[in-house]
Amino acid sequence: MLIKKLNDVKKEEVNMDGAAGALKQLVIGSADGAPAFSFRVFTVEPGGHTPRHSHPFEHLNYVLSGNGELVDPDGNGLPVTTGDFAIILPDELHQFRNNGNDDFVFICAVDKAYE
Amino acid sequence: MLIKKLNDVKKEEVNMDGAAGALKQLVIGSADGAPAFSFRVFTVEPGGHTPRHSHPFEHLNYVLSGNGELVDPDGNGLPVTTGDFAIILPDELHQFRNNGNDDFVFICAVDKAYE
């Protein structure tokens, strides 16, 4: 077993096409022995966003702090705030946007193959 | 996609042998279309605990609130507090205990077969 604190995990800029002002921390993943799925944390700065994309795997999310939007396949921004959970299904077009004034920070749990 | 709030999810007592003062909410699982793994939330009341057990699958955890102990295979209680992450590997003996005065609440992400 392993216990980790978020502040001890390196934060790296997300360099994917379509991302802006987004940082990633791989908190628990294959390097920690995770056999199947991993926990990452994304920090999206005010005005920032993750790519609007889809992929053949799901992710489960939990909002640690801030306010944002989860953009659905039709382009509607659904409000998500601290304490909310979400699931994005495989092949579902989606994007996280920060429309607040503070960092928008969330857990993104994903198959370790895509961590 | 689906967004869920914890307060909208039914809370049920954990009736497993060895559990005391522990409640479970299945926040995102197979009923929501989760293809591989699920997010549950456990609330352990002051003085309560989950079973001391092991199982052939891992779980990944995030502490939402409170203070507790994660008991390792040797019986040592490792402190875990709000904001901590943890992984319990397959077949690893473990237990969560609440030694604080407030509810100890954490996410437990697990293969959907064991949700």
gemmi code that builds the backbone of each chain (N, CA, C; Angstrom):
import gemmi

chains = {
    "A": [
        ("MET", (0.843, -1.191, 0.000), (0.000, 0.000, 0.000), (0.877, 1.239, 0.000)),
        ("LEU", (0.263, 2.307, -0.402), (1.016, 3.548, -0.539), (0.046, 4.701, -0.282)),
        ("ILE", (0.524, 5.691, 0.480), (-0.257, 6.904, 0.726), (0.500, 8.060, 0.083)),
        ("LYS", (-0.203, 8.904, -0.640), (0.464, 10.021, -1.332), (-0.282, 11.325, -1.104)),
        ("LYS", (0.498, 12.409, -1.029), (-0.085, 13.753, -0.934), (0.102, 14.466, -2.274)),
        ("LEU", (-0.919, 15.180, -2.692), (-0.912, 15.811, -4.009), (0.277, 16.751, -4.189)),
        ("ASN", (0.621, 17.484, -3.123), (1.711, 18.452, -3.236), (3.067, 17.809, -3.491)),
        ("ASP", (3.175, 16.511, -3.253), (4.445, 15.816, -3.478), (4.559, 15.276, -4.905)),
        ("VAL", (3.542, 15.498, -5.714), (3.525, 14.928, -7.068), (3.837, 16.027, -8.089)),
        ("LYS", (4.773, 15.728, -8.964), (5.206, 16.685, -9.992), (4.026, 17.125, -10.865)),
        ("LYS", (3.986, 18.415, -11.159), (2.912, 18.986, -11.980), (3.498, 19.338, -13.347)),
        ("GLU", (2.888, 18.824, -14.409), (3.415, 19.065, -15.762), (2.343, 19.666, -16.661)),
        ("GLU", (2.770, 20.542, -17.538), (1.834, 21.162, -18.459), (1.288, 20.120, -19.437)),
        ("VAL", (0.011, 20.234, -19.737), (-0.605, 19.357, -20.733), (-0.329, 19.963, -22.106)),
        ("ASN", (0.410, 19.219, -22.922), (0.839, 19.754, -24.221), (-0.002, 19.264, -25.387)),
        ("MET", (-1.137, 18.627, -25.088), (-1.974, 18.102, -26.168), (-2.574, 19.241, -26.987)),
        ("ASP", (-2.767, 18.994, -28.278), (-3.469, 19.962, -29.127), (-4.840, 20.250, -28.532)),
        ("GLY", (-5.171, 21.521, -28.436), (-6.494, 21.889, -27.943), (-6.550, 22.135, -26.451)),
        ("ALA", (-5.437, 21.895, -25.760), (-5.387, 22.194, -24.326), (-4.779, 23.578, -24.118)),
        ("ALA", (-5.244, 24.278, -23.072), (-4.667, 25.577, -22.721), (-4.783, 25.756, -21.218)),
        ("GLY", (-3.689, 26.183, -20.597), (-3.718, 26.450, -19.159), (-4.089, 25.232, -18.339)),
        ("ALA", (-3.628, 24.060, -18.752), (-3.973, 22.821, -18.049), (-2.700, 22.106, -17.605)),
        ("LEU", (-2.707, 21.665, -16.366), (-1.558, 20.977, -15.779), (-1.998, 19.615, -15.275)),
        ("LYS", (-1.065, 18.668, -15.315), (-1.399, 17.291, -14.946), (-0.449, 16.774, -13.874)),
        ("GLN", (-1.015, 16.029, -12.926), (-0.223, 15.278, -11.948), (-0.666, 13.820, -11.994)),
        ("LEU", (0.277, 12.928, -12.192), (-0.032, 11.492, -12.144), (0.182, 11.055, -10.698)),
        ("VAL", (-0.904, 10.983, -9.932), (-0.787, 10.766, -8.488), (-0.547, 9.291, -8.180)),
        ("ILE", (-1.377, 8.432, -8.750), (-1.214, 6.987, -8.544), (-1.375, 6.302, -9.897)),
        ("GLY", (-0.320, 5.573, -10.282), (-0.367, 4.941, -11.592), (0.471, 3.688, -11.635)),
        ("SER", (0.843, 3.304, -12.842), (1.533, 2.033, -13.007), (2.868, 2.004, -12.257)),
        ("ALA", (3.526, 3.158, -12.110), (4.793, 3.186, -11.372), (4.599, 2.855, -9.893)),
        ("ASP", (3.366, 3.006, -9.420), (3.038, 2.669, -8.030), (2.460, 1.263, -7.912)),
        ("GLY", (2.450, 0.538, -9.011), (1.921, -0.821, -8.994), (0.450, -0.928, -9.327)),
        ("ALA", (-0.171, 0.178, -9.715), (-1.604, 0.122, -10.060), (-1.812, -0.911, -11.161)),
        ("PRO", (-2.638, -1.916, -10.920), (-2.757, -3.006, -11.900), (-3.667, -2.684, -13.074)),
        ("ALA", (-4.617, -1.770, -12.889), (-5.652, -1.622, -13.914), (-5.956, -0.171, -14.264)),
        ("PHE", (-6.107, 0.666, -13.258), (-6.480, 2.057, -13.539), (-5.698, 2.997, -12.625)),
        ("SER", (-5.641, 4.260, -13.032), (-4.765, 5.254, -12.416), (-5.571, 6.481, -11.996)),
        ("PHE", (-5.015, 7.235, -11.038), (-5.608, 8.514, -10.621), (-4.663, 9.635, -11.057)),
        ("ARG", (-5.156, 10.488, -11.926), (-4.440, 11.714, -12.264), (-5.208, 12.884, -11.666)),
        ("VAL", (-4.548, 14.031, -11.490), (-5.241, 15.267, -11.109), (-4.895, 16.322, -12.141)),
        ("PHE", (-5.922, 16.959, -12.663), (-5.739, 18.065, -13.596), (-6.088, 19.385, -12.915)),
        ("THR", (-5.240, 20.377, -13.155), (-5.513, 21.733, -12.700), (-5.701, 22.587, -13.947)),
        ("VAL", (-6.889, 23.150, -14.090), (-7.168, 24.015, -15.230), (-7.257, 25.448, -14.703)),
        ("GLU", (-6.395, 26.299, -15.226), (-6.347, 27.692, -14.768), (-7.552, 28.476, -15.296)),
        ("PRO", (-7.884, 29.605, -14.654), (-9.014, 30.401, -15.143), (-8.863, 30.705, -16.642)),
        ("GLY", (-9.900, 30.446, -17.399), (-9.869, 30.637, -18.846), (-9.284, 29.454, -19.611)),
        ("GLY", (-8.744, 28.480, -18.913), (-8.125, 27.327, -19.567), (-9.122, 26.216, -19.862)),
        ("HIS", (-8.628, 25.219, -20.568), (-9.480, 24.089, -20.927), (-8.650, 22.882, -21.320)),
        ("THR", (-9.281, 21.714, -21.229), (-8.691, 20.484, -21.769), (-9.106, 20.392, -23.243)),
        ("PRO", (-8.515, 19.472, -24.013), (-8.907, 19.355, -25.422), (-10.377, 18.932, -25.549)),
        ("ARG", (-11.032, 19.404, -26.579), (-12.359, 18.845, -26.890), (-12.113, 17.619, -27.769)),
        ("HIS", (-12.311, 16.450, -27.193), (-11.928, 15.221, -27.897), (-12.751, 14.043, -27.387)),
        ("SER", (-12.539, 12.929, -28.014), (-13.102, 11.675, -27.517), (-12.018, 10.612, -27.624)),
        ("HIS", (-12.203, 9.520, -26.919), (-11.235, 8.424, -26.919), (-11.973, 7.144, -26.547)),
        ("PRO", (-11.363, 6.007, -26.894), (-12.113, 4.750, -26.760), (-12.157, 4.197, -25.340)),
        ("PHE", (-11.849, 5.006, -24.347), (-11.898, 4.564, -22.947), (-12.649, 5.612, -22.130)),
        ("GLU", (-13.202, 5.168, -21.002), (-13.929, 6.076, -20.127), (-12.995, 6.786, -19.155)),
        ("HIS", (-13.473, 7.867, -18.533), (-12.856, 8.307, -17.291), (-13.904, 8.719, -16.276)),
        ("LEU", (-13.534, 8.517, -15.016), (-14.378, 8.921, -13.896), (-13.698, 10.097, -13.215)),
        ("ASN", (-14.510, 11.090, -12.838), (-13.958, 12.337, -12.325), (-14.551, 12.720, -10.976)),
        ("TYR", (-13.756, 13.464, -10.226), (-14.233, 14.074, -8.979), (-13.618, 15.463, -8.896)),
        ("VAL", (-14.440, 16.484, -8.656), (-13.944, 17.862, -8.635), (-13.430, 18.207, -7.238)),
        ("LEU", (-12.129, 18.461, -7.156), (-11.496, 18.790, -5.885), (-11.723, 20.242, -5.491)),
        ("SER", (-11.692, 21.147, -6.447), (-11.939, 22.558, -6.130), (-12.235, 23.345, -7.396)),
        ("GLY", (-12.924, 24.459, -7.204), (-13.207, 25.366, -8.302), (-14.520, 25.078, -8.995)),
        ("ASN", (-14.733, 25.853, -10.048), (-15.962, 25.758, -10.832), (-15.581, 25.653, -12.297)),
        ("GLY", (-16.270, 24.782, -13.000), (-15.985, 24.640, -14.410), (-17.199, 24.203, -15.182)),
        ("GLU", (-16.945, 23.871, -16.429), (-17.983, 23.330, -17.302), (-17.485, 22.036, -17.909)),
        ("LEU", (-18.373, 21.091, -18.008), (-18.129, 19.871, -18.777), (-18.946, 20.031, -20.050)),
        ("VAL", (-18.248, 20.138, -21.170), (-18.923, 20.382, -22.449), (-19.387, 19.047, -23.022)),
        ("ASP", (-20.682, 18.959, -23.296), (-21.251, 17.698, -23.782), (-21.089, 17.581, -25.307)),
        ("PRO", (-21.456, 16.447, -25.887), (-21.230, 16.245, -27.334), (-21.918, 17.293, -28.211)),
        ("ASP", (-23.000, 17.924, -27.711), (-23.705, 18.955, -28.480), (-23.121, 20.354, -28.279)),
        ("GLY", (-22.076, 20.438, -27.429), (-21.444, 21.736, -27.203), (-22.015, 22.504, -26.030)),
        ("ASN", (-22.930, 21.901, -25.294), (-23.489, 22.557, -24.111), (-22.523, 22.440, -22.934)),
        ("GLY", (-22.311, 23.538, -22.224), (-21.444, 23.529, -21.050), (-22.254, 23.219, -19.807)),
        ("LEU", (-22.046, 22.044, -19.237), (-22.772, 21.636, -18.029), (-21.953, 22.058, -16.811)),
        ("PRO", (-22.538, 22.796, -15.871), (-21.752, 23.270, -14.729), (-21.288, 22.126, -13.829)),
        ("VAL", (-20.050, 22.169, -13.426), (-19.508, 21.225, -12.442), (-18.733, 22.026, -11.400)),
        ("THR", (-18.912, 21.627, -10.163), (-18.325, 22.392, -9.071), (-17.734, 21.452, -8.022)),
        ("THR", (-17.018, 22.017, -7.076), (-16.363, 21.253, -6.016), (-17.302, 20.192, -5.442)),
        ("GLY", (-16.814, 18.960, -5.409), (-17.610, 17.873, -4.828), (-18.420, 17.086, -5.830)),
        ("ASP", (-18.488, 17.542, -7.072), (-19.245, 16.798, -8.092), (-18.439, 15.616, -8.629)),
        ("PHE", (-19.160, 14.570, -8.980), (-18.605, 13.398, -9.657), (-19.098, 13.396, -11.100)),
        ("ALA", (-18.320, 12.773, -11.984), (-18.769, 12.640, -13.374), (-18.187, 11.379, -13.990)),
        ("ILE", (-18.872, 10.877, -14.995), (-18.308, 9.829, -15.845), (-18.439, 10.275, -17.295)),
        ("ILE", (-17.354, 10.091, -18.031), (-17.348, 10.284, -19.481), (-17.214, 8.896, -20.083)),
        ("LEU", (-18.157, 8.528, -20.907), (-18.163, 7.175, -21.464), (-17.198, 7.069, -22.653)),
        ("PRO", (-16.808, 5.859, -23.016), (-15.922, 5.695, -24.173), (-16.512, 6.350, -25.432)),
        ("ASP", (-15.678, 6.978, -26.204), (-16.036, 7.600, -27.487), (-16.983, 8.787, -27.370)),
        ("GLU", (-17.107, 9.330, -26.177), (-18.006, 10.465, -25.979), (-17.193, 11.764, -26.100)),
        ("LEU", (-17.631, 12.644, -26.969), (-16.946, 13.931, -27.166), (-17.136, 14.787, -25.912)),
        ("HIS", (-16.049, 15.362, -25.405), (-16.140, 16.106, -24.142), (-14.973, 17.082, -24.010)),
        ("GLN", (-15.145, 18.006, -23.078), (-14.090, 18.975, -22.756), (-14.371, 19.536, -21.366)),
        ("PHE", (-13.335, 19.813, -20.607), (-13.470, 20.539, -19.343), (-12.963, 21.965, -19.559)),
        ("ARG", (-13.766, 22.937, -19.123), (-13.383, 24.350, -19.249), (-13.459, 25.021, -17.882)),
        ("ASN", (-12.569, 25.924, -17.621), (-12.629, 26.713, -16.394), (-13.205, 28.084, -16.702)),
        ("ASN", (-14.414, 28.322, -16.271), (-15.047, 29.624, -16.469), (-15.143, 30.403, -15.167)),
        ("GLY", (-14.373, 29.959, -14.173), (-14.380, 30.651, -12.886), (-13.141, 31.524, -12.729)),
        ("ASN", (-12.951, 32.024, -11.521), (-11.814, 32.906, -11.237), (-10.700, 32.201, -10.473)),
        ("ASP", (-10.956, 30.961, -10.097), (-9.971, 30.177, -9.359), (-9.601, 28.939, -10.175)),
        ("ASP", (-8.528, 28.293, -9.763), (-8.167, 27.044, -10.428), (-9.321, 26.043, -10.326)),
        ("PHE", (-9.493, 25.275, -11.371), (-10.505, 24.208, -11.433), (-9.699, 22.903, -11.415)),
        ("VAL", (-9.858, 22.133, -10.350), (-8.968, 21.002, -10.089), (-9.816, 19.739, -9.938)),
        ("PHE", (-9.458, 18.701, -10.661), (-10.274, 17.483, -10.585), (-9.444, 16.224, -10.756)),
        ("ILE", (-9.923, 15.162, -10.108), (-9.367, 13.825, -10.303), (-9.910, 13.281, -11.614)),
        ("CYS", (-9.047, 12.600, -12.362), (-9.463, 11.903, -13.570), (-8.894, 10.487, -13.491)),
        ("ALA", (-9.774, 9.529, -13.276), (-9.358, 8.129, -13.135), (-9.546, 7.433, -14.469)),
        ("VAL", (-8.506, 6.725, -14.890), (-8.478, 6.222, -16.252), (-7.701, 4.904, -16.315)),
        ("ASP", (-8.011, 4.090, -17.267), (-7.239, 2.875, -17.544), (-5.751, 3.222, -17.561)),
        ("LYS", (-4.946, 2.425, -16.885), (-3.515, 2.778, -16.758), (-2.805, 2.839, -18.110)),
        ("ALA", (-3.352, 2.198, -19.128), (-2.738, 2.252, -20.458), (-2.735, 3.668, -21.017)),
        ("TYR", (-3.615, 4.517, -20.471), (-3.742, 5.895, -20.985), (-3.389, 6.922, -19.911)),
        ("GLU", (-2.671, 6.474, -18.879), (-2.438, 7.368, -17.745), (-1.571, 8.557, -18.101)),
    ],
    "B": [
        ("MET", (-22.413, 11.023, -20.925), (-21.783, 11.524, -19.704), (-22.852, 11.790, -18.655)),
        ("LEU", (-22.365, 11.829, -17.440), (-23.279, 11.978, -16.313), (-22.538, 12.727, -15.212)),
        ("ILE", (-23.239, 13.680, -14.592), (-22.683, 14.405, -13.440), (-23.535, 14.037, -12.229)),
        ("LYS", (-22.895, 13.731, -11.118), (-23.638, 13.328, -9.921), (-23.137, 14.057, -8.691)),
        ("LYS", (-24.090, 14.338, -7.786), (-23.731, 14.932, -6.498), (-23.876, 13.873, -5.405)),
        ("LEU", (-22.931, 13.853, -4.492), (-22.889, 12.811, -3.461), (-24.183, 12.759, -2.653)),
        ("ASN", (-24.733, 13.921, -2.358), (-25.946, 13.954, -1.523), (-27.149, 13.310, -2.200)),
        ("ASP", (-27.088, 13.116, -3.500), (-28.207, 12.492, -4.218), (-28.085, 10.973, -4.268)),
        ("VAL", (-27.024, 10.437, -3.684), (-26.778, 8.988, -3.764), (-27.146, 8.324, -2.436)),
        ("LYS", (-27.920, 7.268, -2.534), (-28.379, 6.531, -1.353), (-27.191, 6.030, -0.525)),
        ("LYS", (-27.327, 6.158, 0.808), (-26.270, 5.737, 1.727), (-26.739, 4.478, 2.446)),
        ("GLU", (-25.945, 3.426, 2.377), (-26.351, 2.156, 2.984), (-25.291, 1.658, 3.961)),
        ("GLU", (-25.745, 1.048, 5.036), (-24.814, 0.512, 6.021), (-24.006, -0.637, 5.407)),
        ("VAL", (-22.729, -0.684, 5.755), (-21.888, -1.804, 5.328), (-22.109, -2.948, 6.313)),
        ("ASN", (-22.631, -4.059, 5.798), (-22.992, -5.178, 6.677), (-21.961, -6.300, 6.679)),
        ("MET", (-20.785, -6.051, 6.128), (-19.754, -7.095, 6.090), (-19.277, -7.421, 7.508)),
        ("ASP", (-18.879, -8.668, 7.722), (-18.248, -9.060, 8.983), (-17.010, -8.204, 9.206)),
        ("GLY", (-16.884, -7.665, 10.397), (-15.694, -6.878, 10.725), (-15.849, -5.400, 10.478)),
        ("ALA", (-16.979, -4.992, 9.898), (-17.233, -3.556, 9.695), (-18.074, -3.026, 10.850)),
        ("ALA", (-17.838, -1.765, 11.226), (-18.650, -1.124, 12.265), (-18.738, 0.358, 11.950)),
        ("GLY", (-19.923, 0.919, 12.017), (-20.092, 2.350, 11.806), (-19.632, 2.805, 10.441)),
        ("ALA", (-19.880, 1.975, 9.431), (-19.419, 2.298, 8.071), (-20.611, 2.300, 7.115)),
        ("LEU", (-20.666, 3.334, 6.289), (-21.760, 3.501, 5.329), (-21.167, 3.621, 3.929)),
        ("LYS", (-21.923, 3.154, 2.961), (-21.424, 3.111, 1.579), (-22.388, 3.810, 0.623)),
        ("GLN", (-21.828, 4.558, -0.316), (-22.605, 5.126, -1.422), (-21.935, 4.696, -2.734)),
        ("LEU", (-22.705, 4.086, -3.593), (-22.186, 3.731, -4.927), (-22.496, 4.919, -5.841)),
        ("VAL", (-21.495, 5.771, -6.039), (-21.735, 7.040, -6.728), (-21.786, 6.839, -8.240)),
        ("ILE", (-20.764, 6.168, -8.779), (-20.735, 5.885, -10.215), (-20.336, 4.427, -10.398)),
        ("GLY", (-21.194, 3.671, -11.053), (-20.929, 2.247, -11.217), (-21.552, 1.698, -12.474)),
        ("SER", (-21.712, 0.398, -12.473), (-22.183, -0.265, -13.692), (-23.564, 0.236, -14.106)),
        ("ALA", (-24.403, 0.615, -13.155), (-25.731, 1.133, -13.502), (-25.656, 2.449, -14.274)),
        ("ASP", (-24.518, 3.123, -14.158), (-24.303, 4.381, -14.891), (-23.536, 4.145, -16.191)),
        ("GLY", (-23.283, 2.889, -16.502), (-22.568, 2.561, -17.729), (-21.073, 2.438, -17.564)),
        ("ALA", (-20.588, 2.496, -16.330), (-19.133, 2.385, -16.118), (-18.641, 1.061, -16.701)),
        ("PRO", (-17.708, 1.101, -17.644), (-17.312, -0.127, -18.330), (-16.333, -0.989, -17.542)),
        ("ALA", (-15.560, -0.384, -16.626), (-14.449, -1.140, -16.032), (-14.339, -0.972, -14.525)),
        ("PHE", (-14.425, 0.258, -14.050), (-14.242, 0.486, -12.616), (-15.255, 1.510, -12.122)),
        ("SER", (-15.461, 1.510, -10.813), (-16.543, 2.255, -10.177), (-15.999, 3.151, -9.066)),
        ("PHE", (-16.752, 4.193, -8.738), (-16.418, 5.075, -7.610), (-17.457, 4.876, -6.521)),
        ("ARG", (-17.029, 4.397, -5.378), (-17.881, 4.360, -4.199), (-17.360, 5.393, -3.215)),
        ("VAL", (-18.216, 5.824, -2.277), (-17.771, 6.669, -1.168), (-18.155, 5.976, 0.130)),
        ("PHE", (-17.180, 5.840, 1.018), (-17.436, 5.276, 2.341), (-17.363, 6.386, 3.385)),
        ("THR", (-18.323, 6.336, 4.306), (-18.325, 7.224, 5.467), (-18.137, 6.353, 6.699)),
        ("VAL", (-17.041, 6.565, 7.400), (-16.778, 5.803, 8.627), (-16.978, 6.758, 9.807)),
        ("GLU", (-17.886, 6.401, 10.676), (-18.203, 7.262, 11.820), (-17.075, 7.188, 12.862)),
        ("PRO", (-16.990, 8.189, 13.746), (-15.944, 8.151, 14.778), (-15.978, 6.812, 15.525)),
        ("GLY", (-14.834, 6.190, 15.667), (-14.741, 4.884, 16.315), (-15.039, 3.708, 15.399)),
        ("GLY", (-15.493, 3.984, 14.208), (-15.870, 2.914, 13.279), (-14.692, 2.443, 12.433)),
        ("HIS", (-14.935, 1.404, 11.668), (-13.880, 0.855, 10.814), (-14.473, -0.020, 9.715)),
        ("THR", (-13.679, -0.203, 8.661), (-14.013, -1.191, 7.621), (-13.434, -2.538, 8.060)),
        ("PRO", (-13.774, -3.632, 7.392), (-13.216, -4.924, 7.788), (-11.695, -4.947, 7.594)),
        ("ARG", (-11.006, -5.678, 8.442), (-9.584, -5.937, 8.166), (-9.534, -7.175, 7.280)),
        ("HIS", (-9.241, -6.956, 6.020), (-9.347, -8.051, 5.057), (-8.403, -7.828, 3.871)),
        ("SER", (-8.369, -8.799, 3.007), (-7.674, -8.648, 1.724), (-8.574, -9.233, 0.647)),
        ("HIS", (-8.278, -8.901, -0.590), (-9.082, -9.375, -1.721), (-8.213, -9.300, -2.972)),
        ("PRO", (-8.571, -10.057, -3.977), (-7.669, -10.209, -5.125), (-7.698, -9.036, -6.110)),
        ("PHE", (-8.234, -7.910, -5.699), (-8.274, -6.735, -6.577), (-7.777, -5.538, -5.781)),
        ("GLU", (-7.301, -4.526, -6.500), (-6.817, -3.303, -5.865), (-7.958, -2.321, -5.624)),
        ("HIS", (-7.714, -1.327, -4.767), (-8.546, -0.117, -4.828), (-7.695, 1.121, -4.653)),
        ("LEU", (-8.168, 2.192, -5.297), (-7.529, 3.499, -5.194), (-8.445, 4.396, -4.386)),
        ("ASN", (-7.837, 5.186, -3.492), (-8.636, 5.970, -2.557), (-8.251, 7.439, -2.570)),
        ("TYR", (-9.234, 8.263, -2.212), (-9.000, 9.689, -1.981), (-9.840, 10.103, -0.782)),
        ("VAL", (-9.198, 10.759, 0.177), (-9.899, 11.142, 1.420), (-10.610, 12.482, 1.235)),
        ("LEU", (-11.922, 12.427, 1.315), (-12.745, 13.626, 1.125), (-12.783, 14.486, 2.383)),
        ("SER", (-12.849, 13.861, 3.556), (-12.873, 14.643, 4.800), (-12.567, 13.744, 5.984)),
        ("GLY", (-12.076, 14.358, 7.039), (-11.823, 13.646, 8.282), (-10.408, 13.114, 8.386)),
        ("ASN", (-10.197, 12.416, 9.469), (-8.891, 11.829, 9.777), (-9.088, 10.364, 10.108)),
        ("GLY", (-8.192, 9.532, 9.622), (-8.306, 8.116, 9.922), (-6.961, 7.445, 9.883)),
        ("GLU", (-7.027, 6.144, 9.959), (-5.829, 5.320, 9.841), (-6.059, 4.271, 8.760)),
        ("LEU", (-5.008, 4.030, 8.017), (-4.977, 2.898, 7.095), (-4.056, 1.868, 7.751)),
        ("VAL", (-4.638, 0.744, 8.139), (-3.868, -0.274, 8.864), (-3.141, -1.149, 7.853)),
        ("ASP", (-1.824, -1.240, 7.999), (-1.020, -1.998, 7.032), (-1.001, -3.489, 7.396)),
        ("PRO", (-0.384, -4.324, 6.572), (-0.420, -5.775, 6.830), (0.181, -6.170, 8.187)),
        ("ASP", (1.096, -5.334, 8.722), (1.706, -5.635, 10.022), (0.893, -5.094, 11.197)),
        ("GLY", (-0.232, -4.453, 10.901), (-1.079, -3.934, 11.977), (-0.771, -2.502, 12.371)),
        ("ASN", (0.145, -1.850, 11.660), (0.453, -0.443, 11.950), (-0.612, 0.468, 11.353)),
        ("GLY", (-1.062, 1.442, 12.119), (-2.048, 2.398, 11.628), (-1.350, 3.604, 11.022)),
        ("LEU", (-1.426, 3.740, 9.707), (-0.789, 4.861, 9.009), (-1.796, 5.993, 8.911)),
        ("PRO", (-1.431, 7.197, 9.367), (-2.404, 8.297, 9.355), (-2.778, 8.725, 7.941)),
        ("VAL", (-4.056, 8.921, 7.715), (-4.542, 9.461, 6.436), (-5.542, 10.573, 6.752)),
        ("THR", (-5.435, 11.639, 6.003), (-6.252, 12.808, 6.295), (-6.803, 13.412, 5.008)),
        ("THR", (-7.696, 14.366, 5.159), (-8.333, 15.028, 4.023), (-7.313, 15.373, 2.940)),
        ("GLY", (-7.591, 14.947, 1.727), (-6.718, 15.275, 0.603), (-5.694, 14.214, 0.280)),
        ("ASP", (-5.560, 13.195, 1.130), (-4.588, 12.131, 0.850), (-5.140, 11.144, -0.185)),
        ("PHE", (-4.220, 10.602, -0.964), (-4.523, 9.519, -1.910), (-3.891, 8.239, -1.384)),
        ("ALA", (-4.442, 7.087, -1.766), (-3.840, 5.809, -1.385), (-4.152, 4.757, -2.436)),
        ("ILE", (-3.271, 3.770, -2.494), (-3.576, 2.563, -3.268), (-3.367, 1.352, -2.359)),
        ("ILE", (-4.310, 0.433, -2.397), (-4.200, -0.864, -1.736), (-4.061, -1.880, -2.864)),
        ("LEU", (-2.968, -2.621, -2.849), (-2.704, -3.573, -3.932), (-3.510, -4.863, -3.750)),
        ("PRO", (-3.660, -5.642, -4.801), (-4.374, -6.913, -4.674), (-3.744, -7.791, -3.583)),
        ("ASP", (-4.591, -8.455, -2.827), (-4.186, -9.426, -1.785), (-3.459, -8.793, -0.600)),
        ("GLU", (-3.541, -7.493, -0.463), (-2.861, -6.811, 0.634), (-3.847, -6.633, 1.796)),
        ("LEU", (-3.451, -7.118, 2.958), (-4.295, -7.001, 4.153), (-4.378, -5.529, 4.564)),
        ("HIS", (-5.591, -5.042, 4.824), (-5.755, -3.619, 5.115), (-7.057, -3.368, 5.862)),
        ("GLN", (-7.147, -2.187, 6.446), (-8.368, -1.742, 7.134), (-8.310, -0.218, 7.243)),
        ("PHE", (-9.473, 0.400, 7.130), (-9.587, 1.836, 7.410), (-10.288, 2.010, 8.751)),
        ("ARG", (-9.702, 2.835, 9.614), (-10.281, 3.104, 10.937), (-10.441, 4.607, 11.118)),
        ("ASN", (-11.503, 4.989, 11.794), (-11.692, 6.405, 12.130), (-11.300, 6.624, 13.585)),
        ("ASN", (-10.187, 7.298, 13.784), (-9.757, 7.610, 15.150), (-9.933, 9.094, 15.461)),
        ("GLY", (-10.718, 9.765, 14.659), (-10.981, 11.186, 14.882), (-12.356, 11.411, 15.506)),
        ("ASN", (-12.751, 12.672, 15.553), (-14.041, 13.023, 16.163), (-15.105, 13.349, 15.116)),
        ("ASP", (-14.704, 13.350, 13.877), (-15.631, 13.655, 12.785), (-15.706, 12.466, 11.840)),
        ("ASP", (-16.703, 12.462, 10.995), (-16.791, 11.403, 9.992), (-15.510, 11.370, 9.148)),
        ("PHE", (-15.123, 10.185, 8.790), (-13.957, 9.951, 7.917), (-14.550, 9.435, 6.609)),
        ("VAL", (-14.374, 10.228, 5.547), (-15.102, 9.982, 4.302), (-14.090, 9.858, 3.159)),
        ("PHE", (-14.196, 8.804, 2.378), (-13.215, 8.627, 1.309), (-13.826, 7.942, 0.089)),
        ("ILE", (-13.263, 8.299, -1.067), (-13.578, 7.612, -2.321), (-12.818, 6.289, -2.344)),
        ("CYS", (-13.471, 5.261, -2.829), (-12.823, 3.969, -3.033), (-13.184, 3.502, -4.445)),
        ("ALA", (-12.200, 3.537, -5.330), (-12.408, 3.178, -6.734), (-11.974, 1.743, -6.925)),
        ("VAL", (-12.840, 0.962, -7.563), (-12.638, -0.479, -7.594), (-13.206, -1.063, -8.907)),
        ("ASP", (-12.649, -2.181, -9.318), (-13.197, -2.919, -10.456), (-14.708, -3.057, -10.296)),
        ("LYS", (-15.446, -2.789, -11.347), (-16.916, -2.780, -11.216), (-17.481, -4.146, -10.797)),
        ("ALA", (-16.722, -5.206, -10.997), (-17.190, -6.537, -10.582), (-17.358, -6.632, -9.067)),
        ("TYR", (-16.689, -5.729, -8.355), (-16.709, -5.740, -6.882), (-17.323, -4.466, -6.328)),
        ("GLU", (-18.045, -3.741, -7.149), (-18.551, -2.436, -6.715), (-19.526, -2.551, -5.555)),
    ],
}
model = gemmi.Model(1)
for chain_id, residues in chains.items():
    chain = gemmi.Chain(chain_id)
    for i, (resn, *xyz) in enumerate(residues, 1):
        res = gemmi.Residue()
        res.name, res.seqid = resn, gemmi.SeqId(i, " ")
        for name, pos in zip(("N", "CA", "C"), xyz):
            atom = gemmi.Atom()
            atom.name, atom.element = name, gemmi.Element(name[0])
            atom.pos, atom.b_iso = gemmi.Position(*pos), 0.0
            res.add_atom(atom)
        chain.add_residue(res)
    model.add_chain(chain)
structure = gemmi.Structure()
structure.add_model(model)
structure.setup_entities()
